[in-house]
Amino acid sequence: MTRFLYLVRHGEASPHDGSLNEAGREQARLAGYRLHEVQLAAIHHGPLPRAAETAAVIAEGFPGVPVSASELAGDYIPSDPDPAALPVPFARLVSSYTAAERAEGTRLARAAIERFTQPGAEGSDSHELLVTHNFLIGQLVSHALAAPPWRWLGLNQMNGGLTVIAYQQGFPPRLIIFNDGGHLPPELRWTGFPPAAVPLQG
């Protein structure tokens, strides 16, 4: 059967490594409302406050659904590409991490792919939510599309945005929704567009 993996980037936090701010709590609430008809079997989240708090807000609408923290859903660099082969801004970002950080991030990302991207078991479809960070969502999307291993770079998610990937035995992964913010009002969306292109956000 099919395993549906719902990916939500944590809500906005102030400071970035701190707790959710008012906008972030509203992003989390609206993401939970967007998912309220999904029969979630589990909610996983990264250990940092902004991911844990986002998951807690969403979980209020899913009483009885198990919620767990996982280092695999944390904030890390998910691969170690050769900076010389990357566009300059991407190379600068990768080079800002130490060799140890890049190696550990690669290990965690491989484990996350093994843990969260397997096809559904026989019997019935399953639905799991992963509340995580920008880089890992980009890595999971890149993996689903069989893109180059560095292509998570430049796949930017908005806070509270929704991505859905389906995994089914005998088929490649299917990217169903990517970085959808239809449940968020315009003032709570961020898409990476420059100000002049804001009308294109829809």
Secondary structure, 3 states (H helix, E strand, C coil): CEEEEEEEECCCECCCCCCECHHHHHHHHHHHHHCCCCCCCEEEECCCHHHHHHHHHHHCCCCCCCEEECHHHCCCCCCCCCHHHCCHHHHHHHHCCCHHHHHHHHHHHHHHHHHHCCCCCCCCCEEEEEEECHHHHHHHHHHHCCCCCCCCCCCCCCCCCEEEEEEECCCCCEEEEEEECCCCCHHHCCCCCCHHHHHHHC
